[in-house]
């Protein structure tokens, strides 16, 4: 038993677990903020459509618009 207590690997594991626990406790408030909803407003959609037209020169198809909206949501997240 004494040999196990003096093992450096055990000290390393215990220290690692302690640091992980402290880190998790300190960052638990960020998880609450991360669960907020992302709302895509009509103004966001109009901006996305206008940006597409400026970039490509023609209106986006429904599929292209859907992908751009998903990209917007991903960037907001």
PDB file with SEQRES, HELIX, SHEET and CRYST1 records, atoms N, CA, C and O in Angstrom:
SEQRES   1 A   77  UNK UNK UNK UNK UNK UNK UNK UNK UNK UNK UNK UNK UNK          
SEQRES   2 A   77  UNK UNK UNK UNK UNK UNK UNK UNK UNK UNK UNK UNK UNK          
SEQRES   3 A   77  UNK UNK UNK UNK UNK UNK UNK UNK UNK UNK UNK UNK UNK          
SEQRES   4 A   77  UNK UNK UNK UNK UNK UNK UNK UNK UNK UNK UNK UNK UNK          
SEQRES   5 A   77  UNK UNK UNK UNK UNK UNK UNK UNK UNK UNK UNK UNK UNK          
SEQRES   6 A   77  UNK UNK UNK UNK UNK UNK UNK UNK UNK UNK UNK UNK              
HELIX    1 AA1 UNK A    2  UNK A    5  1                                   4    
HELIX    2 AA2 UNK A    8  UNK A   26  1                                  19    
HELIX    3 AA3 UNK A   28  UNK A   34  1                                   7    
HELIX    4 AA4 UNK A   42  UNK A   56  1                                  15    
HELIX    5 AA5 UNK A   62  UNK A   76  1                                  15    
CRYST1    1.000    1.000    1.000  90.00  90.00  90.00 P 1           1          
ATOM      1  N   UNK A   1       0.828  -1.200   0.000  1.00  0.00           N  
ATOM      2  CA  UNK A   1       0.000   0.000   0.000  1.00  0.00           C  
ATOM      3  C   UNK A   1       0.868   1.258   0.000  1.00  0.00           C  
ATOM      4  O   UNK A   1       0.575   2.222  -0.707  1.00  0.00           O  
ATOM      5  N   UNK A   2       1.938   1.241   0.798  1.00  0.00           N  
ATOM      6  CA  UNK A   2       2.862   2.375   0.866  1.00  0.00           C  
ATOM      7  C   UNK A   2       3.498   2.643  -0.491  1.00  0.00           C  
ATOM      8  O   UNK A   2       3.731   3.792  -0.869  1.00  0.00           O  
ATOM      9  N   UNK A   3       3.777   1.556  -1.221  1.00  0.00           N  
ATOM     10  CA  UNK A   3       4.415   1.680  -2.520  1.00  0.00           C  
ATOM     11  C   UNK A   3       3.473   2.383  -3.507  1.00  0.00           C  
ATOM     12  O   UNK A   3       3.923   3.190  -4.320  1.00  0.00           O  
ATOM     13  N   UNK A   4       2.192   2.086  -3.443  1.00  0.00           N  
ATOM     14  CA  UNK A   4       1.208   2.701  -4.337  1.00  0.00           C  
ATOM     15  C   UNK A   4       1.062   4.196  -4.037  1.00  0.00           C  
ATOM     16  O   UNK A   4       0.952   5.007  -4.956  1.00  0.00           O  
ATOM     17  N   UNK A   5       1.060   4.552  -2.772  1.00  0.00           N  
ATOM     18  CA  UNK A   5       0.907   5.949  -2.380  1.00  0.00           C  
ATOM     19  C   UNK A   5       2.092   6.790  -2.845  1.00  0.00           C  
ATOM     20  O   UNK A   5       1.928   7.972  -3.150  1.00  0.00           O  
ATOM     21  N   UNK A   6       3.262   6.206  -2.901  1.00  0.00           N  
ATOM     22  CA  UNK A   6       4.465   6.931  -3.319  1.00  0.00           C  
ATOM     23  C   UNK A   6       4.646   6.953  -4.845  1.00  0.00           C  
ATOM     24  O   UNK A   6       5.587   7.572  -5.343  1.00  0.00           O  
ATOM     25  N   UNK A   7       3.774   6.298  -5.572  1.00  0.00           N  
ATOM     26  CA  UNK A   7       3.883   6.199  -7.031  1.00  0.00           C  
ATOM     27  C   UNK A   7       3.618   7.560  -7.690  1.00  0.00           C  
ATOM     28  O   UNK A   7       2.550   8.139  -7.492  1.00  0.00           O  
ATOM     29  N   UNK A   8       4.579   8.076  -8.472  1.00  0.00           N  
ATOM     30  CA  UNK A   8       4.400   9.375  -9.126  1.00  0.00           C  
ATOM     31  C   UNK A   8       3.225   9.397 -10.109  1.00  0.00           C  
ATOM     32  O   UNK A   8       2.583  10.433 -10.283  1.00  0.00           O  
ATOM     33  N   UNK A   9       2.947   8.271 -10.745  1.00  0.00           N  
ATOM     34  CA  UNK A   9       1.831   8.215 -11.680  1.00  0.00           C  
ATOM     35  C   UNK A   9       0.506   8.469 -10.964  1.00  0.00           C  
ATOM     36  O   UNK A   9      -0.375   9.135 -11.506  1.00  0.00           O  
ATOM     37  N   UNK A  10       0.366   7.952  -9.775  1.00  0.00           N  
ATOM     38  CA  UNK A  10      -0.842   8.194  -8.992  1.00  0.00           C  
ATOM     39  C   UNK A  10      -0.981   9.675  -8.664  1.00  0.00           C  
ATOM     40  O   UNK A  10      -2.076  10.232  -8.752  1.00  0.00           O  
ATOM     41  N   UNK A  11       0.120  10.312  -8.289  1.00  0.00           N  
ATOM     42  CA  UNK A  11       0.088  11.758  -8.006  1.00  0.00           C  
ATOM     43  C   UNK A  11      -0.317  12.537  -9.253  1.00  0.00           C  
ATOM     44  O   UNK A  11      -1.102  13.482  -9.172  1.00  0.00           O  
ATOM     45  N   UNK A  12       0.216  12.142 -10.399  1.00  0.00           N  
ATOM     46  CA  UNK A  12      -0.098  12.796 -11.665  1.00  0.00           C  
ATOM     47  C   UNK A  12      -1.590  12.668 -11.992  1.00  0.00           C  
ATOM     48  O   UNK A  12      -2.226  13.645 -12.388  1.00  0.00           O  
ATOM     49  N   UNK A  13      -2.139  11.478 -11.828  1.00  0.00           N  
ATOM     50  CA  UNK A  13      -3.553  11.243 -12.121  1.00  0.00           C  
ATOM     51  C   UNK A  13      -4.440  12.051 -11.172  1.00  0.00           C  
ATOM     52  O   UNK A  13      -5.411  12.669 -11.609  1.00  0.00           O  
ATOM     53  N   UNK A  14      -4.117  12.048  -9.896  1.00  0.00           N  
ATOM     54  CA  UNK A  14      -4.913  12.800  -8.918  1.00  0.00           C  
ATOM     55  C   UNK A  14      -4.853  14.298  -9.213  1.00  0.00           C  
ATOM     56  O   UNK A  14      -5.876  14.981  -9.159  1.00  0.00           O  
ATOM     57  N   UNK A  15      -3.676  14.805  -9.521  1.00  0.00           N  
ATOM     58  CA  UNK A  15      -3.533  16.225  -9.855  1.00  0.00           C  
ATOM     59  C   UNK A  15      -4.316  16.554 -11.129  1.00  0.00           C  
ATOM     60  O   UNK A  15      -4.980  17.588 -11.199  1.00  0.00           O  
ATOM     61  N   UNK A  16      -4.240  15.688 -12.124  1.00  0.00           N  
ATOM     62  CA  UNK A  16      -4.978  15.896 -13.368  1.00  0.00           C  
ATOM     63  C   UNK A  16      -6.476  15.928 -13.134  1.00  0.00           C  
ATOM     64  O   UNK A  16      -7.167  16.793 -13.673  1.00  0.00           O  
ATOM     65  N   UNK A  17      -6.987  15.004 -12.340  1.00  0.00           N  
ATOM     66  CA  UNK A  17      -8.416  14.981 -12.019  1.00  0.00           C  
ATOM     67  C   UNK A  17      -8.834  16.234 -11.257  1.00  0.00           C  
ATOM     68  O   UNK A  17      -9.909  16.782 -11.503  1.00  0.00           O  
ATOM     69  N   UNK A  18      -7.992  16.685 -10.337  1.00  0.00           N  
ATOM     70  CA  UNK A  18      -8.302  17.894  -9.576  1.00  0.00           C  
ATOM     71  C   UNK A  18      -8.360  19.111 -10.503  1.00  0.00           C  
ATOM     72  O   UNK A  18      -9.273  19.930 -10.402  1.00  0.00           O  
ATOM     73  N   UNK A  19      -7.383  19.223 -11.405  1.00  0.00           N  
ATOM     74  CA  UNK A  19      -7.388  20.341 -12.354  1.00  0.00           C  
ATOM     75  C   UNK A  19      -8.599  20.283 -13.271  1.00  0.00           C  
ATOM     76  O   UNK A  19      -9.217  21.311 -13.548  1.00  0.00           O  
ATOM     77  N   UNK A  20      -8.943  19.099 -13.740  1.00  0.00           N  
ATOM     78  CA  UNK A  20     -10.117  18.935 -14.594  1.00  0.00           C  
ATOM     79  C   UNK A  20     -11.382  19.354 -13.854  1.00  0.00           C  
ATOM     80  O   UNK A  20     -12.228  20.042 -14.425  1.00  0.00           O  
ATOM     81  N   UNK A  21     -11.522  18.957 -12.611  1.00  0.00           N  
ATOM     82  CA  UNK A  21     -12.694  19.310 -11.813  1.00  0.00           C  
ATOM     83  C   UNK A  21     -12.771  20.822 -11.603  1.00  0.00           C  
ATOM     84  O   UNK A  21     -13.841  21.415 -11.739  1.00  0.00           O  
ATOM     85  N   UNK A  22     -11.647  21.443 -11.274  1.00  0.00           N  
ATOM     86  CA  UNK A  22     -11.622  22.897 -11.065  1.00  0.00           C  
ATOM     87  C   UNK A  22     -11.986  23.617 -12.354  1.00  0.00           C  
ATOM     88  O   UNK A  22     -12.773  24.563 -12.334  1.00  0.00           O  
ATOM     89  N   UNK A  23     -11.422  23.179 -13.473  1.00  0.00           N  
ATOM     90  CA  UNK A  23     -11.717  23.791 -14.764  1.00  0.00           C  
ATOM     91  C   UNK A  23     -13.199  23.659 -15.098  1.00  0.00           C  
ATOM     92  O   UNK A  23     -13.817  24.620 -15.558  1.00  0.00           O  
ATOM     93  N   UNK A  24     -13.770  22.490 -14.872  1.00  0.00           N  
ATOM     94  CA  UNK A  24     -15.191  22.266 -15.159  1.00  0.00           C  
ATOM     95  C   UNK A  24     -16.074  23.169 -14.301  1.00  0.00           C  
ATOM     96  O   UNK A  24     -17.082  23.686 -14.782  1.00  0.00           O  
ATOM     97  N   UNK A  25     -15.710  23.359 -13.055  1.00  0.00           N  
ATOM     98  CA  UNK A  25     -16.493  24.217 -12.171  1.00  0.00           C  
ATOM     99  C   UNK A  25     -16.398  25.677 -12.586  1.00  0.00           C  
ATOM    100  O   UNK A  25     -17.390  26.402 -12.509  1.00  0.00           O  
ATOM    101  N   UNK A  26     -15.241  26.116 -13.019  1.00  0.00           N  
ATOM    102  CA  UNK A  26     -15.061  27.512 -13.405  1.00  0.00           C  
ATOM    103  C   UNK A  26     -15.769  27.836 -14.710  1.00  0.00           C  
ATOM    104  O   UNK A  26     -16.189  28.975 -14.914  1.00  0.00           O  
ATOM    105  N   UNK A  27     -15.911  26.864 -15.594  1.00  0.00           N  
ATOM    106  CA  UNK A  27     -16.507  27.095 -16.897  1.00  0.00           C  
ATOM    107  C   UNK A  27     -17.958  26.641 -16.988  1.00  0.00           C  
ATOM    108  O   UNK A  27     -18.524  26.623 -18.081  1.00  0.00           O  
ATOM    109  N   UNK A  28     -18.563  26.281 -15.886  1.00  0.00           N  
ATOM    110  CA  UNK A  28     -19.948  25.826 -15.923  1.00  0.00           C  
ATOM    111  C   UNK A  28     -20.900  26.954 -16.288  1.00  0.00           C  
ATOM    112  O   UNK A  28     -21.975  26.687 -16.827  1.00  0.00           O  
ATOM    113  N   UNK A  29     -20.544  28.210 -16.013  1.00  0.00           N  
ATOM    114  CA  UNK A  29     -21.420  29.332 -16.374  1.00  0.00           C  
ATOM    115  C   UNK A  29     -21.417  29.562 -17.877  1.00  0.00           C  
ATOM    116  O   UNK A  29     -22.410  30.056 -18.412  1.00  0.00           O  
ATOM    117  N   UNK A  30     -20.345  29.224 -18.579  1.00  0.00           N  
ATOM    118  CA  UNK A  30     -20.307  29.384 -20.030  1.00  0.00           C  
ATOM    119  C   UNK A  30     -21.248  28.414 -20.709  1.00  0.00           C  
ATOM    120  O   UNK A  30     -21.795  28.738 -21.763  1.00  0.00           O  
ATOM    121  N   UNK A  31     -21.456  27.240 -20.145  1.00  0.00           N  
ATOM    122  CA  UNK A  31     -22.383  26.279 -20.721  1.00  0.00           C  
ATOM    123  C   UNK A  31     -23.799  26.814 -20.696  1.00  0.00           C  
ATOM    124  O   UNK A  31     -24.569  26.560 -21.622  1.00  0.00           O  
ATOM    125  N   UNK A  32     -24.156  27.546 -19.659  1.00  0.00           N  
ATOM    126  CA  UNK A  32     -25.486  28.131 -19.573  1.00  0.00           C  
ATOM    127  C   UNK A  32     -25.676  29.142 -20.694  1.00  0.00           C  
ATOM    128  O   UNK A  32     -26.726  29.160 -21.336  1.00  0.00           O  
ATOM    129  N   UNK A  33     -24.673  29.987 -20.941  1.00  0.00           N  
ATOM    130  CA  UNK A  33     -24.763  30.976 -22.001  1.00  0.00           C  
ATOM    131  C   UNK A  33     -24.771  30.328 -23.375  1.00  0.00           C  
ATOM    132  O   UNK A  33     -25.380  30.862 -24.301  1.00  0.00           O  
ATOM    133  N   UNK A  34     -24.113  29.199 -23.527  1.00  0.00           N  
ATOM    134  CA  UNK A  34     -24.046  28.532 -24.820  1.00  0.00           C  
ATOM    135  C   UNK A  34     -25.384  27.928 -25.217  1.00  0.00           C  
ATOM    136  O   UNK A  34     -25.594  27.638 -26.395  1.00  0.00           O  
ATOM    137  N   UNK A  35     -26.292  27.731 -24.272  1.00  0.00           N  
ATOM    138  CA  UNK A  35     -27.577  27.127 -24.591  1.00  0.00           C  
ATOM    139  C   UNK A  35     -28.603  28.147 -25.051  1.00  0.00           C  
ATOM    140  O   UNK A  35     -29.759  27.792 -25.280  1.00  0.00           O  
ATOM    141  N   UNK A  36     -28.209  29.402 -25.192  1.00  0.00           N  
ATOM    142  CA  UNK A  36     -29.142  30.408 -25.679  1.00  0.00           C  
ATOM    143  C   UNK A  36     -29.526  30.106 -27.120  1.00  0.00           C  
ATOM    144  O   UNK A  36     -28.739  29.534 -27.874  1.00  0.00           O  
ATOM    145  N   UNK A  37     -30.739  30.495 -27.497  1.00  0.00           N  
ATOM    146  CA  UNK A  37     -31.222  30.251 -28.843  1.00  0.00           C  
ATOM    147  C   UNK A  37     -30.646  31.263 -29.817  1.00  0.00           C  
ATOM    148  O   UNK A  37     -30.408  32.418 -29.465  1.00  0.00           O  
ATOM    149  N   UNK A  38     -30.427  30.819 -31.040  1.00  0.00           N  
ATOM    150  CA  UNK A  38     -30.011  31.704 -32.115  1.00  0.00           C  
ATOM    151  C   UNK A  38     -31.244  31.946 -32.971  1.00  0.00           C  
ATOM    152  O   UNK A  38     -31.847  31.007 -33.491  1.00  0.00           O  
ATOM    153  N   UNK A  39     -31.608  33.199 -33.109  1.00  0.00           N  
ATOM    154  CA  UNK A  39     -32.807  33.556 -33.858  1.00  0.00           C  
ATOM    155  C   UNK A  39     -32.378  34.156 -35.190  1.00  0.00           C  
ATOM    156  O   UNK A  39     -31.569  35.082 -35.235  1.00  0.00           O  
ATOM    157  N   UNK A  40     -32.930  33.615 -36.277  1.00  0.00           N  
ATOM    158  CA  UNK A  40     -32.686  34.149 -37.605  1.00  0.00           C  
ATOM    159  C   UNK A  40     -33.896  35.004 -37.968  1.00  0.00           C  
ATOM    160  O   UNK A  40     -34.985  34.486 -38.215  1.00  0.00           O  
ATOM    161  N   UNK A  41     -33.693  36.298 -37.995  1.00  0.00           N  
ATOM    162  CA  UNK A  41     -34.789  37.221 -38.280  1.00  0.00           C  
ATOM    163  C   UNK A  41     -34.954  37.412 -39.785  1.00  0.00           C  
ATOM    164  O   UNK A  41     -34.106  37.005 -40.579  1.00  0.00           O  
ATOM    165  N   UNK A  42     -36.054  38.035 -40.153  1.00  0.00           N  
ATOM    166  CA  UNK A  42     -36.295  38.345 -41.554  1.00  0.00           C  
ATOM    167  C   UNK A  42     -35.210  39.275 -42.095  1.00  0.00           C  
ATOM    168  O   UNK A  42     -34.802  39.166 -43.251  1.00  0.00           O  
ATOM    169  N   UNK A  43     -34.753  40.186 -41.245  1.00  0.00           N  
ATOM    170  CA  UNK A  43     -33.675  41.092 -41.662  1.00  0.00           C  
ATOM    171  C   UNK A  43     -32.390  40.319 -41.956  1.00  0.00           C  
ATOM    172  O   UNK A  43     -31.665  40.645 -42.895  1.00  0.00           O  
ATOM    173  N   UNK A  44     -32.108  39.281 -41.140  1.00  0.00           N  
ATOM    174  CA  UNK A  44     -30.933  38.442 -41.399  1.00  0.00           C  
ATOM    175  C   UNK A  44     -31.051  37.749 -42.752  1.00  0.00           C  
ATOM    176  O   UNK A  44     -30.079  37.674 -43.503  1.00  0.00           O  
ATOM    177  N   UNK A  45     -32.226  37.249 -43.055  1.00  0.00           N  
ATOM    178  CA  UNK A  45     -32.435  36.549 -44.319  1.00  0.00           C  
ATOM    179  C   UNK A  45     -32.279  37.507 -45.495  1.00  0.00           C  
ATOM    180  O   UNK A  45     -31.675  37.155 -46.509  1.00  0.00           O  
ATOM    181  N   UNK A  46     -32.818  38.710 -45.363  1.00  0.00           N  
ATOM    182  CA  UNK A  46     -32.674  39.715 -46.426  1.00  0.00           C  
ATOM    183  C   UNK A  46     -31.208  40.052 -46.635  1.00  0.00           C  
ATOM    184  O   UNK A  46     -30.752  40.165 -47.772  1.00  0.00           O  
ATOM    185  N   UNK A  47     -30.463  40.214 -45.543  1.00  0.00           N  
ATOM    186  CA  UNK A  47     -29.029  40.500 -45.646  1.00  0.00           C  
ATOM    187  C   UNK A  47     -28.290  39.356 -46.316  1.00  0.00           C  
ATOM    188  O   UNK A  47     -27.420  39.581 -47.158  1.00  0.00           O  
ATOM    189  N   UNK A  48     -28.628  38.137 -45.947  1.00  0.00           N  
ATOM    190  CA  UNK A  48     -27.998  36.960 -46.561  1.00  0.00           C  
ATOM    191  C   UNK A  48     -28.301  36.927 -48.056  1.00  0.00           C  
ATOM    192  O   UNK A  48     -27.410  36.674 -48.867  1.00  0.00           O  
ATOM    193  N   UNK A  49     -29.553  37.181 -48.421  1.00  0.00           N  
ATOM    194  CA  UNK A  49     -29.927  37.202 -49.847  1.00  0.00           C  
ATOM    195  C   UNK A  49     -29.171  38.289 -50.596  1.00  0.00           C  
ATOM    196  O   UNK A  49     -28.651  38.044 -51.685  1.00  0.00           O  
ATOM    197  N   UNK A  50     -29.104  39.497 -50.020  1.00  0.00           N  
ATOM    198  CA  UNK A  50     -28.407  40.602 -50.682  1.00  0.00           C  
ATOM    199  C   UNK A  50     -26.911  40.324 -50.813  1.00  0.00           C  
ATOM    200  O   UNK A  50     -26.310  40.636 -51.840  1.00  0.00           O  
ATOM    201  N   UNK A  51     -26.313  39.743 -49.786  1.00  0.00           N  
ATOM    202  CA  UNK A  51     -24.892  39.391 -49.865  1.00  0.00           C  
ATOM    203  C   UNK A  51     -24.643  38.361 -50.974  1.00  0.00           C  
ATOM    204  O   UNK A  51     -23.644  38.434 -51.690  1.00  0.00           O  
ATOM    205  N   UNK A  52     -25.564  37.408 -51.102  1.00  0.00           N  
ATOM    206  CA  UNK A  52     -25.432  36.398 -52.145  1.00  0.00           C  
ATOM    207  C   UNK A  52     -25.496  37.045 -53.532  1.00  0.00           C  
ATOM    208  O   UNK A  52     -24.690  36.741 -54.412  1.00  0.00           O  
ATOM    209  N   UNK A  53     -26.471  37.942 -53.709  1.00  0.00           N  
ATOM    210  CA  UNK A  53     -26.617  38.617 -54.999  1.00  0.00           C  
ATOM    211  C   UNK A  53     -25.371  39.444 -55.310  1.00  0.00           C  
ATOM    212  O   UNK A  53     -24.890  39.434 -56.443  1.00  0.00           O  
ATOM    213  N   UNK A  54     -24.845  40.159 -54.315  1.00  0.00           N  
ATOM    214  CA  UNK A  54     -23.638  40.963 -54.527  1.00  0.00           C  
ATOM    215  C   UNK A  54     -22.437  40.097 -54.884  1.00  0.00           C  
ATOM    216  O   UNK A  54     -21.588  40.493 -55.683  1.00  0.00           O  
ATOM    217  N   UNK A  55     -22.373  38.902 -54.281  1.00  0.00           N  
ATOM    218  CA  UNK A  55     -21.230  38.027 -54.504  1.00  0.00           C  
ATOM    219  C   UNK A  55     -21.357  37.246 -55.813  1.00  0.00           C  
ATOM    220  O   UNK A  55     -20.385  37.131 -56.560  1.00  0.00           O  
ATOM    221  N   UNK A  56     -22.542  36.711 -56.096  1.00  0.00           N  
ATOM    222  CA  UNK A  56     -22.727  35.811 -57.240  1.00  0.00           C  
ATOM    223  C   UNK A  56     -23.374  36.487 -58.446  1.00  0.00           C  
ATOM    224  O   UNK A  56     -23.227  36.008 -59.571  1.00  0.00           O  
ATOM    225  N   UNK A  57     -24.088  37.593 -58.229  1.00  0.00           N  
ATOM    226  CA  UNK A  57     -24.719  38.293 -59.339  1.00  0.00           C  
ATOM    227  C   UNK A  57     -26.114  37.818 -59.672  1.00  0.00           C  
ATOM    228  O   UNK A  57     -26.761  38.385 -60.552  1.00  0.00           O  
ATOM    229  N   UNK A  58     -26.592  36.800 -58.996  1.00  0.00           N  
ATOM    230  CA  UNK A  58     -27.958  36.313 -59.223  1.00  0.00           C  
ATOM    231  C   UNK A  58     -28.536  35.838 -57.894  1.00  0.00           C  
ATOM    232  O   UNK A  58     -27.790  35.524 -56.966  1.00  0.00           O  
ATOM    233  N   UNK A  59     -29.865  35.785 -57.803  1.00  0.00           N  
ATOM    234  CA  UNK A  59     -30.482  35.338 -56.547  1.00  0.00           C  
ATOM    235  C   UNK A  59     -30.125  33.880 -56.232  1.00  0.00           C  
ATOM    236  O   UNK A  59     -29.889  33.072 -57.130  1.00  0.00           O  
ATOM    237  N   UNK A  60     -30.094  33.575 -54.954  1.00  0.00           N  
ATOM    238  CA  UNK A  60     -29.786  32.217 -54.504  1.00  0.00           C  
ATOM    239  C   UNK A  60     -31.001  31.320 -54.686  1.00  0.00           C  
ATOM    240  O   UNK A  60     -32.141  31.753 -54.521  1.00  0.00           O  
ATOM    241  N   UNK A  61     -30.737  30.059 -55.031  1.00  0.00           N  
ATOM    242  CA  UNK A  61     -31.822  29.083 -55.077  1.00  0.00           C  
ATOM    243  C   UNK A  61     -32.238  28.761 -53.640  1.00  0.00           C  
ATOM    244  O   UNK A  61     -31.571  29.162 -52.686  1.00  0.00           O  
ATOM    245  N   UNK A  62     -33.333  28.042 -53.500  1.00  0.00           N  
ATOM    246  CA  UNK A  62     -33.800  27.689 -52.150  1.00  0.00           C  
ATOM    247  C   UNK A  62     -32.749  26.884 -51.397  1.00  0.00           C  
ATOM    248  O   UNK A  62     -32.529  27.101 -50.205  1.00  0.00           O  
ATOM    249  N   UNK A  63     -32.102  25.956 -52.096  1.00  0.00           N  
ATOM    250  CA  UNK A  63     -31.079  25.117 -51.461  1.00  0.00           C  
ATOM    251  C   UNK A  63     -29.861  25.956 -51.069  1.00  0.00           C  
ATOM    252  O   UNK A  63     -29.310  25.777 -49.983  1.00  0.00           O  
ATOM    253  N   UNK A  64     -29.445  26.861 -51.939  1.00  0.00           N  
ATOM    254  CA  UNK A  64     -28.303  27.719 -51.641  1.00  0.00           C  
ATOM    255  C   UNK A  64     -28.621  28.648 -50.468  1.00  0.00           C  
ATOM    256  O   UNK A  64     -27.774  28.883 -49.607  1.00  0.00           O  
ATOM    257  N   UNK A  65     -29.842  29.173 -50.442  1.00  0.00           N  
ATOM    258  CA  UNK A  65     -30.254  30.043 -49.343  1.00  0.00           C  
ATOM    259  C   UNK A  65     -30.268  29.281 -48.025  1.00  0.00           C  
ATOM    260  O   UNK A  65     -29.850  29.797 -46.989  1.00  0.00           O  
ATOM    261  N   UNK A  66     -30.753  28.053 -48.082  1.00  0.00           N  
ATOM    262  CA  UNK A  66     -30.782  27.218 -46.877  1.00  0.00           C  
ATOM    263  C   UNK A  66     -29.360  26.996 -46.350  1.00  0.00           C  
ATOM    264  O   UNK A  66     -29.131  27.074 -45.143  1.00  0.00           O  
ATOM    265  N   UNK A  67     -28.416  26.721 -47.237  1.00  0.00           N  
ATOM    266  CA  UNK A  67     -27.022  26.508 -46.828  1.00  0.00           C  
ATOM    267  C   UNK A  67     -26.417  27.785 -46.252  1.00  0.00           C  
ATOM    268  O   UNK A  67     -25.665  27.731 -45.279  1.00  0.00           O  
ATOM    269  N   UNK A  68     -26.738  28.928 -46.845  1.00  0.00           N  
ATOM    270  CA  UNK A  68     -26.216  30.200 -46.334  1.00  0.00           C  
ATOM    271  C   UNK A  68     -26.792  30.521 -44.956  1.00  0.00           C  
ATOM    272  O   UNK A  68     -26.088  31.051 -44.096  1.00  0.00           O  
ATOM    273  N   UNK A  69     -28.053  30.205 -44.746  1.00  0.00           N  
ATOM    274  CA  UNK A  69     -28.665  30.423 -43.431  1.00  0.00           C  
ATOM    275  C   UNK A  69     -28.011  29.503 -42.402  1.00  0.00           C  
ATOM    276  O   UNK A  69     -27.740  29.919 -41.276  1.00  0.00           O  
ATOM    277  N   UNK A  70     -27.756  28.248 -42.793  1.00  0.00           N  
ATOM    278  CA  UNK A  70     -27.072  27.325 -41.883  1.00  0.00           C  
ATOM    279  C   UNK A  70     -25.670  27.818 -41.562  1.00  0.00           C  
ATOM    280  O   UNK A  70     -25.210  27.685 -40.428  1.00  0.00           O  
ATOM    281  N   UNK A  71     -24.992  28.383 -42.544  1.00  0.00           N  
ATOM    282  CA  UNK A  71     -23.662  28.942 -42.318  1.00  0.00           C  
ATOM    283  C   UNK A  71     -23.732  30.113 -41.340  1.00  0.00           C  
ATOM    284  O   UNK A  71     -22.880  30.256 -40.462  1.00  0.00           O  
ATOM    285  N   UNK A  72     -24.769  30.957 -41.507  1.00  0.00           N  
ATOM    286  CA  UNK A  72     -24.969  32.087 -40.600  1.00  0.00           C  
ATOM    287  C   UNK A  72     -25.166  31.595 -39.162  1.00  0.00           C  
ATOM    288  O   UNK A  72     -24.558  32.119 -38.228  1.00  0.00           O  
ATOM    289  N   UNK A  73     -26.015  30.591 -39.000  1.00  0.00           N  
ATOM    290  CA  UNK A  73     -26.270  30.041 -37.659  1.00  0.00           C  
ATOM    291  C   UNK A  73     -24.993  29.449 -37.077  1.00  0.00           C  
ATOM    292  O   UNK A  73     -24.705  29.631 -35.894  1.00  0.00           O  
ATOM    293  N   UNK A  74     -24.230  28.743 -37.902  1.00  0.00           N  
ATOM    294  CA  UNK A  74     -22.975  28.152 -37.427  1.00  0.00           C  
ATOM    295  C   UNK A  74     -22.003  29.238 -36.977  1.00  0.00           C  
ATOM    296  O   UNK A  74     -21.333  29.085 -35.955  1.00  0.00           O  
ATOM    297  N   UNK A  75     -21.922  30.329 -37.730  1.00  0.00           N  
ATOM    298  CA  UNK A  75     -21.031  31.422 -37.349  1.00  0.00           C  
ATOM    299  C   UNK A  75     -21.498  32.099 -36.058  1.00  0.00           C  
ATOM    300  O   UNK A  75     -20.674  32.501 -35.237  1.00  0.00           O  
ATOM    301  N   UNK A  76     -22.793  32.224 -35.879  1.00  0.00           N  
ATOM    302  CA  UNK A  76     -23.317  32.829 -34.664  1.00  0.00           C  
ATOM    303  C   UNK A  76     -23.053  31.962 -33.443  1.00  0.00           C  
ATOM    304  O   UNK A  76     -22.811  32.467 -32.346  1.00  0.00           O  
ATOM    305  N   UNK A  77     -23.103  30.642 -33.650  1.00  0.00           N  
ATOM    306  CA  UNK A  77     -22.863  29.713 -32.542  1.00  0.00           C  
ATOM    307  C   UNK A  77     -21.415  29.807 -32.135  1.00  0.00           C  
ATOM    308  O   UNK A  77     -20.985  29.110 -31.216  1.00  0.00           O  
TER     309      UNK A  77                                                      
END                                                                             
